[in-house]
Amino acid sequence: MSNTSASTFSRRTLLRGLGVSMALPWLESLPSALAATNAAQPPIRTLVTFTGMGFHSNHWWAKGEGEGMELGPCLKPLEPWKDRMVFLRGLWNEQANNGVIHCMQTGNMLSGATMSKTEVRTGVSFDQLMAQRIGDRTRIPSLVLGCEDAIPGLQDGHPLLYSSHISWSSEVSPTWTETRPALAFDQLFRTDRNQGSRRVVDAVLEDAKSLRRRLSVSDQQRFEEYLGSVHEIEGRIKRADKERDAGAWKPSLTAPDRPRPADGIPAEIPEYWKLMNDIVLLAFRTDTTRIATLKYCNDGSAETHTHCGAKDQHHQMAHTQPAELVALNQYFMSQLAYLCERMSEVKEGDRTLLDNTSIMHCSSMLHGNHDAKQLPIILLGGAGGKLRGGRALDYLNSPNRRMCSLFLHLIHWGGLELDRFGDSNERLTGV
């Protein structure tokens, strides 16, 4: 570990208050924040998003290149962002085809490792390897979020724990996946959980007033927008808690299967997912972490997404593939469109946060009949100029179509040099 990386986050400009520490976004008036990273540009962030059980088999496709690129119906929400997207066909994790469905098709999603059928044992995921090797460059090594709690029990004697976790810190330990927005928010800003009654922005108000005087006019606007976004997100979390505490919550007419919200969890799925997206954005914007995973739903999810016309549970719909499944798949892709839009609004010098992020969306199977012989994968963002969008790449008949070969690209873009990861010792060609 170099002295530069070890002390980067400690030298980053912070706003402090009682029990609160707020890292600042990139501001041109404070070049020391970049000088501390020994880099001419802001850092590259790495985000993995996941939805279980694949997509509608007839409508997950992309073809062409550039402005002429065509997207299948499942991908339509990403039409405005297709110039920032790479569609990958044919990649797989070979070991995911050696066991029981669902639990054995998800546990090695980000590692490609062999999974034990008799005990919980797989491999360290690439995001956590990055966190262990270079996570000391930020206050939080990585952020691991989810919008659905783990599924307990066994499937044909195999641990369902596999189907609920994509991030693994060791061979036998999935990384704790935070599903509660309030606690995820606290990870970013609160250094003392006992000082949680005062709003974060209020706690650092004196520091903020002092800082404003040092900023350019354009940076003052960025700074105010940042403080406003923190305040707004914290307010949404607190409102969800007040509804619960006041007993005002009732089963939602649009999502009757949702449990009683707790710890800032909204009653409605769309608001819940948006809130978790916004927490990831805050984490990246402030350089609190550069590595994150966001699992929107489990493989084998029993949630019913009636907010987008679904009549059955997600798991059942994935098997039967009714017309409503396309609308649900489009809802999944709308989350990525939202992330792209918000990231593109955050300026970082001559680039944007989207330019400086590599996003990989993945699922555990191509579609609901448990086909994991090729996986639905898309890349978004710019990876600091290393990722060129507007392309559809086909690896189905390639001699190397290992997911771990793609992970070597993501690891490299994120700032860690490795010759090998999982079952691969070479990067994919053409990416």
C-alpha positions in Angstrom: 0.0 0.0 0.0 1.5 3.3 -1.1 1.6 6.4 1.1 -0.5 8.2 -1.4 -3.3 5.7 -1.4 -3.2 5.2 2.3 -3.7 8.9 3.1 -5.9 10.0 0.2 -9.2 10.0 2.1 -7.7 11.5 5.2 -6.5 14.6 3.2 -9.7 15.0 1.3 -11.6 18.2 2.2 -14.4 17.4 4.7 -17.2 19.2 6.4 -17.4 18.2 10.1 -20.0 18.5 12.8 -21.0 16.6 15.9 -20.9 12.9 14.9 -21.0 13.8 11.2 -18.3 13.9 8.5 -19.2 14.9 4.9 -16.7 14.4 2.1 -17.1 17.0 -0.6 -17.8 16.5 -4.3 -15.2 17.5 -6.9 -14.9 21.3 -6.9 -12.5 23.3 -9.2 -11.9 25.7 -6.3 -10.3 22.9 -4.2 -7.7 21.3 -6.5 -6.1 19.8 -3.4 -8.7 17.1 -3.4 -7.4 15.9 -6.8 -3.8 16.5 -5.9 -4.2 14.2 -3.0 -5.0 11.3 -5.4 -1.9 12.0 -7.5 -4.2 12.1 -10.5 -5.0 14.6 -13.3 -8.6 13.5 -13.3 -11.2 12.4 -10.8 -11.1 8.7 -9.9 -12.9 5.9 -11.7 -15.9 4.4 -9.9 -17.1 0.8 -10.3 -20.7 -0.1 -9.9 -22.4 -3.5 -10.4 -26.2 -3.7 -10.5 -28.1 -6.9 -10.5 -31.6 -8.2 -11.1 -32.5 -11.9 -10.8 -34.0 -14.4 -13.3 -33.1 -12.8 -16.5 -35.3 -11.1 -19.1 -38.0 -12.0 -21.6 -36.4 -14.4 -24.0 -37.7 -12.8 -27.2 -37.0 -9.2 -26.3 -33.5 -9.0 -24.8 -31.3 -8.0 -27.7 -29.3 -5.2 -29.3 -27.7 -4.9 -32.7 -25.8 -2.4 -34.8 -23.5 0.4 -33.7 -23.5 4.1 -33.0 -26.6 6.1 -33.9 -27.9 3.1 -35.9 -27.8 0.8 -32.9 -31.2 -0.9 -32.3 -32.4 -2.0 -28.9 -34.9 -4.8 -28.1 -38.0 -3.9 -26.1 -36.5 -4.8 -22.7 -33.8 -2.2 -23.3 -35.9 0.6 -24.6 -35.5 2.8 -21.4 -31.8 3.0 -22.3 -32.5 4.4 -25.8 -31.2 7.9 -24.8 -28.0 6.3 -23.4 -27.2 3.7 -26.1 -24.2 5.8 -27.1 -22.9 5.1 -23.6 -23.8 1.4 -23.6 -22.1 -1.8 -24.6 -24.3 -4.9 -25.1 -22.5 -8.2 -24.4 -23.8 -11.5 -25.7 -22.6 -15.0 -24.8 -20.6 -14.5 -21.6 -21.0 -17.1 -18.9 -19.7 -18.5 -15.6 -19.1 -22.2 -16.3 -19.4 -23.3 -12.7 -22.9 -21.8 -12.5 -24.2 -24.6 -14.7 -23.0 -27.4 -12.3 -25.7 -27.3 -9.7 -29.3 -26.6 -8.6 -31.1 -23.6 -10.2 -31.3 -20.2 -8.6 -29.0 -20.7 -5.6 -26.2 -22.2 -7.7 -26.6 -19.7 -10.6 -26.1 -16.6 -8.5 -23.5 -17.3 -5.7 -20.6 -17.0 -8.1 -22.0 -14.2 -10.2 -19.0 -11.9 -9.6 -16.3 -14.6 -8.9 -16.8 -17.4 -11.4 -15.7 -19.7 -8.6 -16.9 -23.3 -7.8 -19.8 -23.4 -5.4 -20.1 -26.2 -2.8 -23.4 -28.1 -2.9 -23.2 -29.3 0.7 -22.0 -26.1 2.5 -21.7 -22.4 1.9 -18.4 -22.1 0.1 -17.7 -20.2 -3.1 -15.1 -17.5 -4.0 -14.3 -13.8 -3.2 -16.1 -11.6 -5.7 -14.1 -9.1 -7.8 -15.7 -6.1 -6.1 -14.5 -7.2 -2.7 -11.1 -8.1 -4.0 -10.8 -4.5 -5.2 -12.1 -3.3 -1.8 -9.5 -5.4 0.0 -6.6 -4.2 -2.3 -7.4 -0.5 -3.0 -10.4 0.3 -0.8 -8.2 2.2 1.6 -8.1 5.1 -0.9 -11.6 6.1 0.4 -13.3 6.2 3.8 -15.5 3.2 2.9 -13.8 0.4 1.0 -17.0 -0.5 -0.8 -20.8 0.0 -0.5 -23.0 -3.2 -0.8 -26.7 -2.4 -1.0 -29.8 -4.4 -1.8 -33.6 -3.8 -2.1 -34.7 -7.2 -0.9 -33.6 -9.2 2.2 -31.9 -12.6 1.9 -34.0 -15.7 1.2 -33.6 -18.2 4.0 -33.6 -22.0 3.7 -32.5 -24.6 1.2 -33.4 -25.6 -2.3 -33.1 -29.3 -2.9 -30.6 -29.4 0.0 -28.6 -26.5 -1.3 -28.2 -23.1 0.5 -30.5 -20.4 -0.8 -28.0 -17.9 0.7 -26.3 -18.2 -2.7 -29.3 -16.7 -4.5 -29.4 -13.6 -2.3 -25.8 -12.4 -2.5 -23.6 -11.4 -5.4 -20.8 -9.8 -3.2 -18.6 -12.2 -1.2 -15.8 -11.1 1.2 -14.4 -14.6 1.6 -15.0 -18.0 0.4 -17.6 -18.7 3.1 -18.9 -15.2 3.9 -21.2 -13.1 1.7 -20.7 -9.4 2.2 -23.3 -7.8 4.5 -25.9 -6.4 2.1 -27.5 -3.3 3.6 -31.2 -3.1 2.6 -32.1 -0.2 5.0 -31.7 3.2 3.4 -31.3 4.9 6.8 -28.3 2.8 7.8 -26.8 3.0 4.3 -27.1 6.8 4.5 -25.5 6.7 8.0 -22.5 4.8 6.5 -21.8 7.7 4.3 -22.0 10.6 6.8 -22.4 9.6 10.4 -19.3 8.9 12.4 -21.3 8.5 15.7 -24.6 6.7 15.4 -25.6 8.1 18.8 -25.7 11.6 17.3 -28.4 10.6 14.8 -31.2 13.1 15.8 -29.7 16.2 14.1 -29.9 16.4 10.3 -26.5 15.9 8.6 -26.5 19.3 6.7 -27.5 21.2 9.9 -24.7 19.5 11.8 -22.0 20.8 9.4 -23.6 24.2 8.8 -20.8 26.3 10.4 -18.2 24.5 8.3 -20.3 25.0 5.2 -20.6 28.7 5.7 -16.8 29.0 6.0 -16.2 26.9 2.9 -18.6 28.9 0.7 -16.3 32.0 1.0 -13.5 30.0 -0.7 -15.5 28.8 -3.7 -15.9 30.2 -7.2 -19.4 31.2 -8.3 -19.9 28.0 -10.3 -18.6 25.9 -7.4 -21.0 27.6 -5.0 -23.8 26.5 -7.1 -22.5 22.9 -7.2 -22.0 23.0 -3.5 -25.5 24.2 -2.8 -26.9 21.5 -5.1 -24.9 18.9 -3.3 -26.1 20.0 0.2 -29.6 20.2 -1.1 -29.4 16.6 -2.4 -28.1 15.3 0.9 -30.9 17.1 2.8 -33.6 15.9 0.4 -32.5 12.2 0.6 -32.3 12.3 4.3 -35.8 13.9 4.4 -37.2 11.1 2.3 -35.7 8.5 4.7 -37.1 10.3 7.7 -40.6 10.6 6.2 -40.7 6.8 5.7 -39.7 6.3 9.3 -42.3 8.8 10.6 -45.1 7.0 8.6 -44.1 3.8 10.3 -43.7 5.3 13.8 -47.0 7.2 13.6 -48.8 4.0 12.6 -49.8 5.7 9.3 -48.5 2.9 7.1 -50.9 0.5 5.7 -50.6 -2.2 3.0 -50.1 -0.5 -0.3 -52.8 -1.0 -2.9 -50.1 -1.0 -5.6 -47.8 -3.4 -3.8 -49.8 -5.5 -1.3 -47.0 -8.0 -0.7 -44.6 -5.4 0.7 -43.8 -5.8 4.4 -44.2 -2.9 6.9 -41.5 -0.4 6.1 -38.7 0.1 8.6 -35.4 2.0 8.9 -36.3 4.4 6.2 -37.7 1.8 3.8 -40.5 3.4 1.7 -43.7 1.4 1.3 -43.6 1.6 -2.5 -41.0 -0.3 -4.6 -40.2 2.5 -7.1 -39.5 5.0 -4.3 -37.4 2.4 -2.5 -35.2 1.6 -5.5 -34.8 5.3 -6.4 -33.7 6.0 -2.8 -31.0 3.3 -3.0 -29.9 4.6 -6.4 -29.5 8.1 -4.9 -27.4 6.8 -2.0 -25.0 5.2 -4.5 -24.8 8.5 -6.4 -24.0 10.4 -3.2 -21.3 7.8 -2.3 -19.6 8.2 -5.6 -20.1 12.0 -5.9 -18.4 12.6 -2.5 -15.7 9.9 -3.2 -16.8 8.2 0.0 -16.3 5.0 -1.9 -15.4 4.1 -5.5 -16.7 0.5 -5.4 -20.4 -0.4 -5.1 -22.9 -3.2 -5.8 -26.7 -2.7 -5.8 -28.8 -5.8 -5.9 -32.3 -4.6 -6.8 -33.9 -8.1 -6.2 -32.9 -11.6 -5.4 -32.8 -14.5 -7.8 -36.0 -16.3 -7.1 -37.7 -13.1 -5.9 -41.3 -13.4 -4.8 -42.1 -9.7 -5.1 -45.1 -8.6 -7.1 -44.4 -5.5 -9.1 -48.0 -4.3 -9.6 -46.7 -0.8 -10.0 -45.8 -1.7 -13.6 -48.7 -4.0 -14.4 -47.5 -7.3 -13.0 -50.2 -9.7 -11.8 -48.0 -12.5 -10.5 -44.8 -12.7 -8.5 -41.6 -12.0 -10.3 -40.4 -15.6 -10.1 -43.6 -16.9 -11.6 -43.6 -14.3 -14.4 -40.0 -15.2 -15.3 -41.1 -18.8 -16.0 -44.3 -18.0 -17.9 -43.1 -14.9 -19.7 -46.4 -13.0 -20.0 -46.5 -9.7 -21.8 -46.2 -7.9 -18.4 -42.7 -9.3 -18.0 -41.5 -6.9 -20.7 -42.8 -4.0 -18.7 -41.1 -5.3 -15.6 -37.8 -5.7 -17.5 -38.2 -2.2 -18.7 -38.7 -1.0 -15.2 -35.3 -2.7 -14.3 -33.6 -0.8 -17.2 -35.2 2.4 -16.2 -33.2 2.3 -13.0 -30.0 2.3 -15.1 -31.4 5.1 -17.2 -32.0 7.1 -14.0 -28.4 6.5 -12.8 -27.0 7.6 -16.2 -29.1 10.8 -16.2 -28.1 11.7 -12.6 -24.5 10.9 -13.1 -24.3 12.9 -16.3 -25.5 16.0 -14.4 -22.6 15.9 -12.0 -19.6 17.8 -13.5 -16.1 16.7 -12.7 -13.7 19.0 -14.5 -14.1 18.4 -18.3 -16.0 15.2 -17.6 -19.0 14.0 -15.7 -19.5 11.4 -13.0 -20.9 9.1 -15.8 -17.7 9.6 -17.8 -15.8 8.5 -14.7 -17.8 5.4 -13.9 -18.1 1.9 -15.2 -21.4 0.3 -14.6 -22.1 -3.4 -15.2 -25.6 -4.7 -15.1 -26.0 -8.5 -14.8 -28.5 -11.2 -14.1 -28.1 -14.9 -13.0 -29.6 -16.3 -16.2 -30.6 -15.3 -19.7 -34.3 -15.9 -19.1 -36.7 -17.6 -16.7 -36.1 -21.2 -17.9 -32.8 -21.2 -15.9 -30.6 -20.8 -19.0 -27.2 -19.7 -17.6 -25.2 -20.8 -20.6 -25.1 -17.2 -21.6 -25.8 -14.3 -19.4 -27.5 -10.9 -20.0 -24.7 -8.3 -19.5 -24.5 -4.6 -20.4 -21.9 -2.0 -19.6 -22.6 1.7 -19.2 -20.5 4.8 -18.6 -17.1 5.9 -19.7 -14.6 4.3 -17.3 -12.5 7.5 -17.6 -12.3 7.4 -21.4 -11.5 3.6 -21.5 -15.0 2.4 -22.4 -16.5 3.3 -25.8 -20.3 2.9 -26.0 -22.8 2.3 -28.8 -21.7 -1.2 -29.5 -23.1 -4.8 -29.4 -20.4 -7.5 -28.9 -21.1 -11.2 -29.5 -18.8 -13.7 -27.7 -21.1 -16.8 -27.9 -18.7 -18.6 -30.3 -15.6 -17.1 -29.0 -12.9 -19.3 -27.4 -12.9 -17.0 -24.4 -16.3 -16.0 -23.1 -15.5 -16.1 -19.4 -17.2 -13.5 -17.2 -13.9 -13.2 -15.2 -12.3 -11.9 -18.4 -14.7 -9.0 -18.3 -14.0 -8.6 -14.6 -10.3 -8.1 -15.4 -11.3 -5.1 -17.5 -13.5 -3.6 -14.6 -10.7 -4.3 -12.1 -8.2 -2.5 -14.4 -10.4 0.4 -15.1 -11.0 0.8 -11.3 -7.2 1.2 -10.7 -6.0 -2.3 -9.8 -3.6 -4.3 -12.0 -4.1 -8.1 -12.0 -2.9 -10.7 -14.4 -5.5 -13.2 -13.3 -8.9 -13.4 -11.6 -11.1 -16.4 -11.0 -11.0 -18.8 -14.0 -9.4 -16.2 -16.4 -5.9 -14.9 -17.1 -6.8 -12.7 -20.1 -9.2 -9.8 -20.7 -11.9 -10.0 -23.3 -10.9 -8.9 -26.8 -12.8 -5.9 -28.2 -14.1 -4.4 -25.0 
